[in-house]
Amino acid sequence: MQKQIVTIIKRDGMEVEFLLEKLAVAIGKAGMKTGEFEAKEAKRLAGIAAALIEGVVAQVEKIQDIVEQVLMAAGHYKTAKAYILYRQARSDERRVERIIGVKDDLDLSPNQLKVMRNRYLLKDQDGKVIETPSGLFHRVARVLAKGEKKQVENDFYEVMSRLEFLPAGRTLNNAGTPQSQLANCFVLPVEDSMEGIFDSVKWMAMVQQTGGGTGFNFSKLRPRGDVVTKSTGGFATGPVSFMKVFDIATRQVMQGGKKRGANMGILNVDHPDILDFISAKSDKGEIENFNISVGVTDDFMKAVEQDKEWHLRNQRTGEIVQTMQARTLMSQLVSMAWRTGDPGLIFLDPINRNNPILEKYGRIDATNPCGEQPLHPFDACNLGSINLAKLVVSGKVDWERLKFVVRTGVRMLDDVIDACKYPLPQITETVRANRRIGLGVMGWADMLYQLRIPYDSEEGTKLAQKVAKFIQVESWQTSRELAKEKGAFPRMKDSSFKTPVRNVAITTIAPTGSISMLADASSGIEPVFALAYTKNVVEDAGLSYINKFFAQELDQSLWADGDQEHKVRDRIVREVASLGSVASVAGVPEEVKSVYRTAHDIAPEWHVKMQAAWQKHTDNAVSKTINFPHSATIDDVENAYMMAWKTGCKGITIYRDGSKDVQILSVGSKSETPADRRQTLVGAQIIQSKIKMETLKERGKRLKSGCPECGMWV
């Protein structure tokens, strides 16, 4: 009689007990994924597989071979196929894991491990990783939950290790280390004096040295040609000239010892130097470390609509310096954005209509580098994002789990405020007085894929409003409970709130560049940029990437099943990797094409509609790129700007395909010549298709600035 298997020899040589229940669970997961069978059948198949194993000890690969044979013999061909593909993928991943040098204790992909290694895991003096992924999340949970009940620490670890919620990069990187600056981005004042200007330069350097990004409004500076002092007869050089000083200083400060900083520069639309500002980034090499946006008012936008005159005023004297048609000014602004992607717009009036401390502390006129966090001077943003892709169960939103994640995220971000060591005493005072946090989302496009809802649809924007409102309501309820438990924010008495709350503002939609890569989720509320592409995640280890939800669609579909050699599936993947989109790929059903939309499949007006839908129930602002095809006209861009204002957005950033000299995000791989590559920037995280590693490295030398919060590039 054949002896039953007792132990398994794993790939690392360890010998562990064989558990029939564990094998049944693994088979059951595969069956449920394809929809071919459930737990009862999985137990039956596991029993058959165990009976076929020879000897009391077996290699794990041998067991998997037998499982494949049992699935095929039972007629579960789709599950067998998926199982084979999974084994191959895991084999590739293990190969890359060895190269990366990170012990994976959370079943992450090689791409996720690479992000972990490069950005977040602790290293010794020789650069060797000394922390596992679970160790990272335990470290962060322990530091942030100091003073809380043990269950709070457990909850923090749970949502992070399950990748349901992640605080932003500074918190993951610095919590529990000597560099305990955990905030992402800051706004600093710029006063109209030499002392005030260079105080701001100094403060910027101190913030960026700790890894923070900085935002400024330069509108207080007197215009170019204005008198400096009557005694010397000198003349001002204007805001743009001083922005160059800030830019040079940023180049010299290695941010947190790792990378250069990022800035947001804003100038109000009635400043006499506004035309110089609009074209400030048209010259190569000028203010490369800045995003720039024009601060516009409702009055200006109405003047554009009605073709009225617009006055430019000296901020020092209030005197009208120049009068021009508002449409002329808007045309120049839009033309430059069409050419270069800059400037964007910041809508100052909608921001301040939602400013609870406006009466006592004045208007907000600046944002962080990515634009999602309007802030008073010396305020900071502590950001974190809910991974919506993880909150879909059986084709439906898991509202109960979302509620738990929202409440846990609010408490975690509130704890970040107290755990953080800020770079300036003025920042410490302001942040702890306002207790502003930025609870956002990522994985929105992935959620829509799972729900089979097109991004560019009324159903999609309605769901966006529903999810955003749910998060907003639950987050404010949590803030009220925290106020009872820990006290209201100190400036509450000077605010418009009637009921005590813990935070002056809570929800924000950030780009989530790096943490979305860590979570293997789509960025922020952006559509997926490309469904498939090839990228180099480590030297000499190129990996083909395919969106996991699209891959599941292919694995479970009859239309892509084709043949046992997977030629149909492979052909579809090759074409999608080449084009970036499934829209024009033959053999794909129209219903599938309507669901799996990518950024350039979506008309600009739907990008704006989606941003507006989220903004309706977001306290702070929404960071999103409005993508345009290369063929878009200047009028198309202006229409998007007007639409964003009319629909209640607090800002807008556009990008027309191929309009930047340095392109760092692209899809398509039909040709290896740069002239033939379709190249596109979104925000912009690095995904470069079919480019040799040395080429990517060379391009990297020319990229000057990365946002410290999200990893996006200025």
Secondary structure, 3 states (H helix, E strand, C coil): CCCCCCEEECCCCCEEECCHHHHHHHHHHHHHHHCCCCHHHHHHHHHHHHHHCCCCEEEHHHHHHHHHHHHHHCCCHHHHHHHHHHHHHHHHHHHHHHHHCCCCCCCCCHHHHHHHHHHHCCECCCCCECCCHHHHHHHHHHHHCCCCCHHHHHHHHHHHHCCCEEECHHHHHHCCCCCCCCCCEEECCCCCCHHHHHHHHHHHHHHHHCCCEEEEECCCCCCCCCECCCCCCCECCCHHHHHHHHHHHHHHCCECCCECCCEEEEEECCCCCHHHHHCCCCCCCCCCCEEEEEEECHHHHHHHHCCCEEEEECCCCCCEEEEEEHHHHHHHHHHHHHHHCCCEEEEHHHHHHCCCCHHHHCCCCEECCCCCCEECCCCEEEEEEEEHHHCEECCEECHHHHHHHHHHHHHHHHHHHHHCCCCCHHHHHHHHHHCCEEEEEECHHHHHHHHCCCCCCHHHHHHHHHHHHHHHHHHHHHHHHHHHHHCCCHHHHHCCCCCCCCCCCCECECCCHHHHHHHCCCCCCCCCCCCEEEEEEECCEEEEEECHHHHHHHHHCCCCCCCCCCHHHHHHHHHHHHHCCCCCCCCCCHHHHHHCCCHHHCCHHHHHHHHHHHHCCCCCCECCEEEECCCCCHHHHHHHHHHHHHCCCCEEEEEECCCCCCCCEECCCCCCCHHHCCECCCCCCCECCCCCHHHHHHHHHHCCCECCCCCCEC
